[in-house]
Amino acid sequence: MSDPEATGIDALPLRPELRGVEPYGAPQIDVPVRLNTNENPYPPDAAAVAELTEAVASAAGALNRYPDREAWQLRTGLADYLGHGRRPEQVWAANGSNEVMLQLLQAFGGPGRTVCSFAPTYSMYPEYARDSHTRWVAGHRAEDFTLDLEHAVRLVRSEGPSVVLLTSPNNPTGTALPLEHIEAVHDAAAGAVVVVDEAYAEFRRAGTLSALSLLEGRPRLVVTRTMSKAFALAGARLGYLSADEAVVDALRVVRLPYHLSSLTQAAACAALRHADSLLAQVDTLRAERDLTVSTLRGLGLEVAESDANFVLFGQFADRHAIWQALVDHGVLIRETGPGGWLRVTIGTAADMETFASALESVLDTTSKELTR
C-alpha cells in the first residue's frame, strides 16, 4: 500500500514492481542529426503521401462509426505482401509490433508462466513480461552476439517457458539467426509459442532467409513484423504477425475492442499499395550500413555484424562520455546494449558523413581516456 504521508505518484496504490521505474523511451533531443531510434531517414514519396492523404481523408468521413474490428482489408494486404502462401486468417495487426508482442504475452504468458529470450536483446521484452505478470528469463548470447545454440536449447528445456522470444535481426546488435537455429530452439521448446521478431527483416543481407518459410506445419511458431522501419511509417504505428490461425484467434480474445483505428488501417492499406516506392531506399540504407561498418572498423573500433538498419560499435570505457560528446557535435545516437557499446541508426549519406566526422573528432580528442 502507499504511504499515507506521500505525495504525487508515491501516494497512489501503484503496483510495487512499478515504483521508481522510468518510462521506456530514447532521449528526444533537438540536434541536426538524429540517429538513435532506427527510423527510416527517407520520408514517403509524393505519390504515396498523396494516396495516404486521400485514404485517410476518406476514412475520416466515417469516424462516427467504429473501425473494422477484424481489419480484414489490411490483413489481406499484409498477407499478399508477405507471400509464402500466407492467408488473411494467418495474419494479425495492431498498433506497432509493441502491441503485437504485448498481446502475445497476454494470451500465452501470465502468472506462473515464463518467457525466455537471449541477451543482449530488445530492452522492451522484459517490460512486456512485467506488464503481463510473466516471469522473465534471459539467457546469454555468444561473444560475437550470435545465438549460443547449445546454451539456448539447454535453457528452454530446463525453464519450460510458455513463450520464447527470438529476434532476427536482433536489436541492438543487428545479428540475424540462421533458420536451423530457429528450428532447433522451436523443437526444444516443447509446447511453447516461439516468436521470431523480424522488425528489421527487410534490411537483411542477401542470402539471409526469413522465418516465414518455417511457418507451415509449425502451429506454435510466430513471425512478427512492422511497417515502422523499412516502410518509413513509424508515425503510423502499424505492426503485424503471421502464424497459425489458432494463434490469431487467441489474440482476438485479448485484444481491446476496436484496437486499430480506421485512420491507421486506411493509411497502412494505402502504404501497401505503394510498397515498391516506400521500400525503394532499402538497398541504399543497406549499402550505407556496410560503409558505416567499414568506417567504424577503420577507426579501430569493434563492430557487430549487422543485418539491420543500425550498427552496434564499441568498446568504450565511458560510453556515456562518447555519447555526450557526439550530442555536443550535433549528433544523437543511442546509448543502449551491453556496457561499453553504442548504437547508431543508418541515416542518409550526409547524416552518416556528419556522424563519422564527429566521431573521429571525438576519438581524436578523447580516445586515450575513453576507449579501451
Summary of the structure (lengths in Angstrom):
residues: 372
radius of gyration: 21.3
end to end distance: 46.4
largest distance: 63.0
contacts: 1209
relative contact order: 0.16
helix: 44%
strand: 15%
